[in-house]
Amino acid sequence: MEEADEKRPGNADALYRAFALSLAATTFVFLFNNYLVFWHGWPGVAPVLGGAAAFLGWLQLAGYVIPVAAIVVFALRNRERPFASDAALLYAVTAYVIAAAFWSTFFIGIVDGIISFLRVEGLLPAVFGKKLAQQLGVSSFRGVYVHLPLMLAAAVVAYYRRGLDFIWLALLVVVAEFQIVIARFIFSYEQAFMGDLVRFWYAALFLFASAHTLVAGGHVRVDVLYTHFTDRRKALVNAWGSILLGVPLCWTILAVGMAGKASVINSPLLYFETSQSGYGLYVKYLMAGFLAVYAVSMMTQFLAYYLDAMAVLRGQSPSEPAHEPA
């Protein structure tokens, strides 16, 4: 193993760290501004030069500038802070995003499946009353008054529950598919929501697990030279690869998917898009949102990967994120 020379942290190191953390902060500000623009009619940063919407435009612009400035100041004042500390912070952010997404899909899949079953069998009026039963058949109502509270509950559970819970999605997919087999071949019963549930959890499994698979080294790497590199050269490859290939890919997904109301991520979310199967799950719009979860979790993971690589290059110890569930 080739040992990196021990180097005293300085302004350059602080700026490397500030660069990574600023990219992560900007990503979350971009998502929040996207919400303000397309859900609440805010103008975005374009009208900052004048007009009636200038104040809101400046406010949204400040949302980008202030966090970046604060991060730069913090990094310069804490030059001795190791790269591994910031990498561990980003790993924790990624883990929380994924955990919240897992619990959201778990809660929503179960509850929406029950509602869809009752609706198919004509039992909703008996359980919830005629008026509420009709409202539950409207995707926007179900999204706001059923899915959103479940997402908030999932965010709370994810905060207190430590571990890589998305791993259980593999079992949930098997269970969902198994109940289709039993219902179809034993009871001759099958409904659209049953297949929708499999696809809902299956999509979540692969998109939510990607960030963890990256740091665990589980992605396929076309490895011709990398295996024979020294640790320092591997760190160099990982650092440049994360910044030049990984981060731009994630930003491309967000920028293209959230460019306007008709974009591939925004449009389904804005209009609570559902499948054409009639009595299936009302979760198609959420599956478009999975792309945003994928991009954000991969973004923070690439940046953490970059910081760990910089730690090796600067003679520091990299972080050791947990790869197994707690």
C-alpha positions, 0 to 999 in steps of 0.5 A, a space after each residue: 500500500 502506498 502511503 500518502 504524505 501527511 499534509 497540514 490542512 490549509 485553505 485549499 483543503 477547506 475550499 475542497 470541503 466547501 465545494 462538496 458541501 456547497 454542491 449538496 446544499 445547492 441541490 436541496 435549495 434547488 428542490 425547495 425552489 422548484 417546489 415554490 415555483 411550480 406549486 406556489 407560483 413563485 417567480 424563481 431567480 430570473 426576475 431579480 433585476 426588476 418587476 413586481 416579483 423582484 423581491 421573491 426572486 431575490 429571496 430565492 436567489 438568497 436561498 442559494 447564496 447564503 448557504 454557500 457563503 456560510 459553508 465557505 466561512 465555516 470551512 475556512 474557520 475549521 481548517 483542521 476538520 478532517 475530510 472524513 467528518 464531512 464525508 460521514 455527514 453526507 453519508 448520514 444525509 444520504 441514509 436519511 433520505 433513503 430511509 424516509 423514501 423507503 418508509 414512505 413507499 412501505 406505508 403508502 403501498 400498504 394503505 393505498 393497496 387497502 383503499 384500492 381493494 375496498 374500492 374494487 370490491 365496492 366496500 369504500 362507502 360502507 367503511 368511510 361513507 359515500 362522500 369520502 369514498 368518492 373523494 378517495 377515488 380522486 387522485 389529488 385528494 388521495 395524494 394530499 390527504 392520504 399519501 402526504 401524511 404518510 410521508 410525514 410519518 415516514 420522515 419521523 420514523 426514518 429519523 429515529 430508525 437507524 439502518 438500511 431499511 430499503 434492503 427489506 424492499 427485496 422481501 416486500 417485492 417477493 411477498 407482493 408477487 407471491 400474493 398475486 400467484 396465490 390469488 390468481 392460481 388458487 382463488 382465481 382473483 387478480 386486480 390491477 392494484 396488485 401488479 401496481 404494488 409490485 412495480 411500485 416497490 420494485 422501482 423503489 428497490 433499484 432506485 433507492 439502493 443505488 447510492 448504497 451500492 455505490 459506496 459498498 462497491 457493488 456497481 459494475 466497474 469496467 476494471 482494466 487498470 483500477 485493481 492494480 492501482 495504488 490506494 492514492 491513485 484509486 482515490 484520484 480516480 474516484 475523486 475525479 470520476 465523482 466530480 466529472 461524471 457522477 455529479 453532472 449526471 445527477 444534476 442533469 436528471 434534476 435539471 431536465 426532469 424539473 425544468 418546467 411544469 411539463 417536465 418528466 418529474 414535475 408533470 406527474 407530481 403536479 397533476 397526481 398522475 395515475 395509471 390507466 388501469 382504473 382501479 389500480 394504485 394511485 402512485 404513478 406520480 410518486 414513481 416519477 418522484 423516485 427519479 428525484 430521490 435517486 438523483 439526490 441520494 446519488 449526488 450526496 453519495 458521490 460527494 461523500 465519495 469525493 471527500 473520502 478520496 480527498 482524505 486519502 490524497 491528503 494523508 487522512 483516514 477516510 470515513 467508514 460508513 456502515 454497509 450493513 443494517 443496524 
